[in-house]
Amino acid sequence: MGIFPITIILAAFLCSIVAGFLFAFAIVTMPGIKCLNDSEFIRTFQVMDRVIQNNQPIFIWVWVGATVALLAATVLGLGQLNWDGKLLLAFAALIFLLGVQLPTLIVNVPLNNRLQALDVDRLDASALKAARESFEPDWNRWNMIRMAFASVASALLMVLLFRL
């Protein structure tokens, strides 16, 4: 097996893990902490997000690795695939980059950082409520969008693998 199929397999695997991570947040984590009061919700999210922001190594390898593997596969695929395969791979890469990575950078991470900056012990009930209301709906909406795009990109990569 050559480097190109290995790169596609790695990209599909890592993109699928990213999709699964976003899926778990969408259907378990966020619904699970939704029932907490505002202070508990913010603290809980801060703790979870801090694990990621402190560069949890496995998370970083998967999140960044998915993008690197996908870009490497796309470049390698230019010389390896027919026109349909190139389109499929390019579409998967665009979907992942524009539908997962871009919203992460311009929406979810800034929302996370805004929540991280809060000192829960110094905020009154109305400030906690306002902070949560300005965070939770947007974060959840964009997480669902990222999850959908990551899933589509993973599925396209799997289709491509079956066609090799």
C-alpha angles and dihedrals in degrees: 000000000000132000094263097060090044090051092049091049091050092047092049091047095048094042088051091052089051089050090050092049091052090044092053091051091048099049105025116015102044095038087047095055093038090086092058120099117257096266094047092045093053094045092048093050091046091054094048093045092047089061089058095040091051086065100254096207100224092047091049092048091051098041097044093032091059091058095043093047092046093050091046091049091049093052093045091045092062089075098033108045137068119240094274092049092049090052092048092050094044091049091050090050093048092047092050096044097042099032101039113017099037096050089045090057099040103033118014100039093048089049089049091049092049090053091045090057092061121102100211093195092059098048125089123225095267093050091049091049092049092048092051093045091052091050114033105057095045094043092050093046093051092043089056090050091050091047092052094048093045089051093050092048090050092048092050091051090051091051089051091050091054089052095053 
